[in-house]
Amino acid sequence: MGLTGCYGILKYLVFFVNLVFWITGLTIIVLSIWMLTDPTFYMSMAQDESSYYTGVYLFLVVGTLMFIVGFLGCCGAIKESQCMLVLFFCLLLIILVAEISAGAWAYSNSEQLEQLVQESVKNTVQKEYSVVDSRTQTFDAIQQGLGCCGANGPSDWATSKFNNADQQGINLAVTSPLILHKLPASCCTLPEGSEECQNLKTGIGMPESKDIYSEGCTDKLQNTLRDYMSTVVGIGVAVAIAQCLGLSFSLVLCCAIQQRDRYSAVCIVTGLHR
């Protein structure tokens, strides 16, 4: 006999909450695969390559767990299976604790994370641009997307390996401002592919050109991340509330199924003894 009345409504509430978990998990899986396959994804600049991929794989694992949890919750609610609901409750509780721990860690280490972004951007400009293809594509996307040039400004490119600076970072453009140094085409304010962008050059101390982005990418990237942070926090809080509701509803539903099964068993025993 299926659940009826308030418990019947609760059953479908649990189903729809878990449907949200299932869709969220699927979204995280798709996003993780995109982060792994798209070299121009912004966040690859936030940390070194090995740590970046470690983080993405962990993200993929969380998405897979949420996908499984959503499936278990949906099936457990519709089939009124106590076993599935208990397994769903345990896995969801683990995920919720892990999310809270990760959020607390990110909040307490926000300054270190910002410093890590600064160092990573500077390192990319000085040592990796034009040397590592994936970083070159990523930084070109950042400069074009955010309208910036270099880590702190166009002058950063004078001491970059992009301009054949030596190991000490010394370049003739630094000691002699009259000597021009080249800039990536992505520093150009004109439409992509314009002739003026193909041979973009400037010199330290020269007047700013309208054809070159004057702002550095470090501040712009950090401001962009801060702007999106409120959205991310809002989504995280909404997901956490949904997870807490899922935990509560599944526990109540599990107890209701247990009471129903006991009642059915008593009815059967009573009927047999009649």
C-alpha positions as CSV (number, residue, x, y, z in Angstrom):
1,M,0.0,0.0,0.0
2,G,1.4,3.4,-1.0
3,L,1.7,6.4,1.2
4,T,-1.3,8.7,1.2
5,G,-2.3,12.1,2.6
6,C,0.5,14.4,3.9
7,Y,3.1,11.6,3.5
8,G,2.0,11.2,-0.1
9,I,2.7,14.9,-0.7
10,L,6.0,14.6,1.1
11,K,7.0,11.7,-1.1
12,Y,6.6,13.9,-4.2
13,L,8.4,16.8,-2.5
14,V,11.4,14.5,-1.9
15,F,11.2,13.4,-5.5
16,F,11.3,17.0,-6.8
17,V,14.1,18.0,-4.4
18,N,16.2,15.1,-5.6
19,L,15.4,15.9,-9.2
20,V,17.1,19.3,-8.5
21,F,20.1,17.4,-7.0
22,W,20.2,15.1,-10.1
23,I,20.2,18.1,-12.5
24,T,22.8,20.0,-10.4
25,G,25.1,16.9,-10.4
26,L,24.7,16.6,-14.2
27,T,25.5,20.3,-14.6
28,I,28.6,20.0,-12.4
29,I,29.8,17.0,-14.5
30,V,29.3,18.9,-17.7
31,L,31.1,21.9,-16.3
32,S,34.0,19.8,-15.1
33,I,34.4,18.2,-18.5
34,W,34.4,21.6,-20.1
35,M,37.0,22.8,-17.6
36,L,39.2,19.8,-18.5
37,T,38.8,20.2,-22.3
38,D,38.7,23.9,-22.8
39,P,42.2,25.5,-22.4
40,T,40.7,29.0,-22.4
41,F,38.8,28.5,-19.2
42,Y,39.5,31.5,-16.9
43,M,40.1,29.6,-13.7
44,S,43.0,27.7,-15.1
45,M,44.9,30.9,-14.2
46,A,44.1,30.6,-10.5
47,Q,46.6,28.0,-9.6
48,D,49.4,25.8,-11.0
49,E,48.5,23.2,-13.6
50,S,48.7,20.1,-11.3
51,S,46.6,21.8,-8.6
52,Y,44.1,23.0,-11.2
53,Y,43.5,19.5,-12.6
54,T,43.3,18.1,-9.1
55,G,40.6,20.6,-8.2
56,V,38.7,19.9,-11.4
57,Y,38.8,16.1,-10.8
58,L,37.5,16.7,-7.2
59,F,34.8,18.9,-8.7
60,L,33.9,16.0,-11.1
61,V,33.7,13.5,-8.2
62,V,31.4,15.8,-6.3
63,G,29.2,16.2,-9.4
64,T,29.1,12.4,-9.8
65,L,28.2,11.9,-6.2
66,M,25.4,14.4,-6.4
67,F,24.2,12.7,-9.6
68,I,24.1,9.4,-7.8
69,V,22.5,10.9,-4.7
70,G,19.7,12.5,-6.8
71,F,19.1,9.2,-8.6
72,L,18.9,7.3,-5.3
73,G,16.6,9.9,-3.8
74,C,14.2,10.0,-6.7
75,C,14.0,6.2,-6.9
76,G,13.8,5.8,-3.1
77,A,10.9,8.3,-3.0
78,I,8.9,6.9,-5.9
79,K,9.5,3.2,-4.9
80,E,9.1,4.0,-1.2
81,S,12.3,2.1,-0.5
82,Q,13.7,2.5,3.0
83,C,17.1,1.2,1.9
84,M,17.5,3.7,-0.9
85,L,16.4,6.6,1.3
86,V,18.9,5.7,4.1
87,L,21.7,5.5,1.5
88,F,20.6,8.8,0.1
89,F,20.6,10.4,3.5
90,C,24.1,9.2,4.4
91,L,25.6,10.3,1.0
92,L,23.9,13.7,1.1
93,L,25.1,14.3,4.6
94,I,28.7,13.6,3.6
95,I,28.4,15.9,0.6
96,L,26.9,18.7,2.8
97,V,29.6,18.4,5.4
98,A,32.3,18.5,2.6
99,E,30.7,21.6,1.0
100,I,30.6,23.5,4.3
101,S,34.2,22.6,5.0
102,A,35.3,23.7,1.5
103,G,33.4,27.0,1.9
104,A,34.9,27.6,5.3
105,W,38.4,26.9,4.0
106,A,37.9,29.2,1.0
107,Y,36.7,32.0,3.2
108,S,39.5,31.7,5.7
109,N,42.1,31.6,2.9
110,S,40.7,34.2,0.6
111,E,43.7,36.5,1.0
112,Q,46.1,33.7,0.1
113,L,43.9,32.7,-2.9
114,E,44.1,36.3,-4.2
115,Q,47.8,36.4,-3.8
116,L,48.0,33.1,-5.7
117,V,46.1,34.6,-8.5
118,Q,48.5,37.6,-8.6
119,E,51.5,35.3,-8.7
120,S,50.0,33.1,-11.3
121,V,49.2,35.9,-13.6
122,K,52.6,37.5,-13.2
123,N,54.3,34.1,-13.8
124,T,52.3,33.6,-17.0
125,V,53.2,36.9,-18.4
126,Q,56.9,36.7,-17.6
127,K,57.7,33.0,-18.2
128,E,54.9,31.0,-19.8
129,Y,53.3,33.2,-22.5
130,S,54.4,32.0,-26.0
131,V,56.1,29.1,-24.3
132,V,53.1,27.0,-23.0
133,D,50.4,26.9,-25.6
134,S,47.5,26.4,-23.2
135,R,48.6,29.3,-21.0
136,T,49.0,31.5,-24.1
137,Q,45.5,30.8,-25.3
138,T,44.1,31.3,-21.8
139,F,45.8,34.6,-21.3
140,D,44.8,35.8,-24.8
141,A,41.2,35.0,-23.8
142,I,41.6,36.9,-20.6
143,Q,43.1,40.0,-22.2
144,Q,40.5,40.1,-24.9
145,G,37.6,39.3,-22.6
146,L,38.5,41.7,-19.8
147,G,40.1,44.4,-21.9
148,C,43.5,44.4,-20.2
149,C,47.2,44.0,-21.0
150,G,49.9,42.3,-19.0
151,A,49.8,41.6,-15.3
152,N,49.9,45.3,-14.1
153,G,50.1,47.0,-17.5
154,P,51.6,46.8,-21.0
155,S,55.1,47.5,-19.6
156,D,55.2,44.0,-18.1
157,W,55.8,42.6,-21.6
158,A,59.2,44.3,-21.8
159,T,60.8,41.7,-19.4
160,S,58.7,38.8,-20.7
161,K,60.1,35.7,-22.5
162,F,57.7,36.8,-25.2
163,N,60.3,39.5,-25.9
164,N,63.2,37.2,-25.5
165,A,64.2,38.5,-22.0
166,D,67.1,36.5,-20.5
167,Q,66.9,34.5,-17.3
168,Q,67.4,37.6,-15.1
169,G,64.5,39.2,-16.8
170,I,66.7,42.0,-18.3
171,N,65.7,43.4,-21.7
172,L,67.1,46.3,-23.7
173,A,63.7,47.9,-23.6
174,V,64.1,48.4,-19.9
175,T,67.5,50.1,-20.0
176,S,66.7,52.0,-23.2
177,P,63.0,53.3,-23.3
178,L,63.5,54.4,-26.9
179,I,63.6,50.7,-27.9
180,L,60.2,49.3,-28.5
181,H,59.0,45.9,-27.3
182,K,56.3,43.9,-28.9
183,L,52.9,43.2,-27.3
184,P,50.5,40.3,-27.9
185,A,47.7,41.0,-30.5
186,S,45.2,40.4,-27.6
187,C,46.3,43.7,-26.0
188,C,44.9,45.5,-29.0
189,T,41.6,47.5,-28.5
190,L,40.8,47.2,-32.2
191,P,38.7,44.3,-33.6
192,E,40.5,41.0,-33.7
193,G,42.4,40.4,-37.0
194,S,43.0,44.1,-37.6
195,E,46.3,44.9,-39.3
196,E,47.3,47.3,-36.6
197,C,47.1,44.5,-34.0
198,Q,49.5,42.1,-35.8
199,N,52.6,44.1,-35.1
200,L,51.7,45.9,-31.9
201,K,54.7,47.6,-30.1
202,T,55.3,50.1,-27.4
203,G,58.1,51.5,-25.2
204,I,58.5,52.1,-21.5
205,G,57.6,55.8,-20.8
206,M,55.9,56.3,-24.1
207,P,52.5,58.0,-24.1
208,E,49.5,55.6,-23.9
209,S,48.1,54.5,-27.2
210,K,44.4,54.2,-27.8
211,D,45.0,51.0,-29.6
212,I,46.4,49.3,-26.5
213,Y,44.6,48.3,-23.3
214,S,46.2,50.3,-20.5
215,E,45.0,48.4,-17.4
216,G,46.6,45.3,-16.0
217,C,44.8,42.0,-15.9
218,T,45.5,41.1,-12.2
219,D,43.1,43.7,-10.8
220,K,40.5,43.1,-13.5
221,L,40.6,39.4,-13.0
222,Q,40.3,39.7,-9.2
223,N,37.4,42.2,-9.6
224,T,35.6,39.9,-12.0
225,L,36.0,37.0,-9.5
226,R,34.7,39.2,-6.7
227,D,31.7,40.3,-8.8
228,Y,30.7,36.7,-9.5
229,M,31.4,35.6,-5.9
230,S,28.1,36.9,-4.5
231,T,26.3,34.9,-7.2
232,V,28.3,31.8,-6.3
233,V,27.6,32.2,-2.6
234,G,23.9,32.7,-3.3
235,I,23.8,29.6,-5.4
236,G,25.7,27.7,-2.7
237,V,23.3,28.8,0.1
238,A,20.3,27.8,-2.0
239,V,21.8,24.4,-2.7
240,A,22.7,23.9,1.0
241,I,19.1,24.8,2.0
242,A,17.7,22.4,-0.6
243,Q,20.1,19.7,0.8
244,C,18.9,20.3,4.3
245,L,15.3,20.0,3.2
246,G,16.2,16.8,1.4
247,L,17.8,15.4,4.5
248,S,14.7,16.3,6.7
249,F,12.1,15.2,4.2
250,S,13.9,11.9,3.5
251,L,14.2,11.2,7.2
252,V,10.5,11.8,7.8
253,L,9.5,9.8,4.7
254,C,11.7,6.9,5.9
255,C,10.0,6.9,9.3
256,A,6.6,7.0,7.6
257,I,7.5,4.0,5.4
258,Q,8.8,2.1,8.5
259,Q,5.5,2.8,10.4
260,R,3.4,1.8,7.4
261,D,5.4,-1.5,7.1
262,R,4.9,-2.2,10.8
263,Y,1.2,-1.5,10.5
264,S,1.0,-3.8,7.5
265,A,2.8,-6.5,9.3
266,V,0.5,-6.2,12.4
267,C,-2.5,-6.4,10.1
268,I,-1.2,-9.5,8.4
269,V,-0.4,-11.2,11.7
270,T,-3.8,-10.2,13.1
271,G,-5.5,-11.6,10.1
272,L,-3.6,-14.8,10.3
273,H,-4.6,-15.3,13.9
274,R,-8.2,-14.7,13.3
